[in-house]
Amino acid sequence: MANRTASVTWQGDLMSGAGRIESVGSGAISNLDVTWPSRSEDKEGGKTSPEELIGAAHAACFCMALAHGLAQAGTPPEQLDAKAITTFIAGEGFTQVRLSVTGKVPGLDEAGFVAAAENAKENCPVSKALAGVLISLDAHLA
């Protein structure tokens, strides 16, 4: 079992306030600013959003699951390049994740790669945690 921690401070109301992800237990990230506009508007401005962080976690988890599945099948990947695009709609919430992955996998054809990627998408722990969110996938060999 592994427990993870994250500490956040928020000041003010939702619309004009601001927050900061102060730290995570591992020390890997800290001092990340977050605001309502960084969450609800299509601009980046150096601030993050919960959905952006979930997207990063999802892409990492998906790659780990895909790498494991490919290795178990006897075709370990040389490299996987994944991206997650998340969508947040004010008033509706977090509605979708669009995963894309390109892989270098010697000895595997496109159909086998797509099947392995679909399996990883369905079974990685973050995908399972996001069961109420539409998750799509575009997978190709390099």
Buried (B, 14 or more C-beta within 10 A) or exposed (E): EEEEEEEEEEEEEEEEEBBBBEBBEEEEBEEBEBBBBBBBEEEEEEBBBBBBBBBBBBBBBBBBBBBBBBEEBEBBBEEBEBEBBBBBEEEEEBEBBBBBBBBEBEEBEEEBBBBBBEBBBEBBEBBEEBEEBEBEBEBEBE
